[in-house]
């Protein structure tokens, strides 16, 4: 028959072991109730190039035509172009359930041409200024007058994914998308719903 001291020692050892097992997830029942950690969708970049041409748009989302604010005021630090000394191009690609959406043409280009603007539905954003300046995705969306964020962007429901394609490299992005800089030949990809498994790698035309 075990002594009182031995019984106490055995009980204490068993209690400690049970606590350790529970902390390590060995209880079995708790695991079934635990919510799995979200796993980002696997997205890759195509190995071959797709030509970035005027027809590169696929399915228009149906955004309304851009309306210029009365009096041509500066919007989020974006003003009307005074002279085109500095000129470069970035690309904004928006996907809805894996289908690339055509951006509205002539965003920022009506009575006056703003320093950020589009010409067509390709998603090419023209940056034209009198001196070298830095602009962000947030400034373009402010000029476009559309919301931008992980919970919803340009009328498309979240969660919204953001990716950067630059120098033939695809990078998933975290943080505030409004702070992303629009720089030469950089593509910012925005996805709503299931993203495409493979994103195209665009070859920029010599004219851009």
C-alpha angles and dihedrals in degrees: 000000000000117000121239090254093052093046090051092049093050092048092049093049092049092049092052091048091051092051092050092048091051092049090052092052094251096131094092098207096066093055092061091059097044116104112237118242112257114256118211114240112260108248124176134188119244116253095220128056129255116205113245102226137151091271093058101110111088109189123013112223094215101250112167121254113274116265117211115228112248114265095017096262123182110268118208089336094312113124137181113282113263096182135351102235097127115045130168139144136231128181129231114193120187121192126195112196090337096312119114113236125217112237117225114272121241098023102168092009118099128087088002130012112242123216087252117045147136128233101192142358097280093097093243109148114207117213111199122169142149092244135016110287137168120234131183137216088248091060092051092050091047089054090046087049094229130129119252124197148104093268094053139343131198092344094310117122125247160273085085122195124210127201135175123217114192134145090003091302128119118211126180110225134220130182130043110346091198089072095058110119121233103226136165113301093346114141121209112198121203120190131193117187120353109356121222113271089231126031118209119250105223125213109215116227117244090246090066 
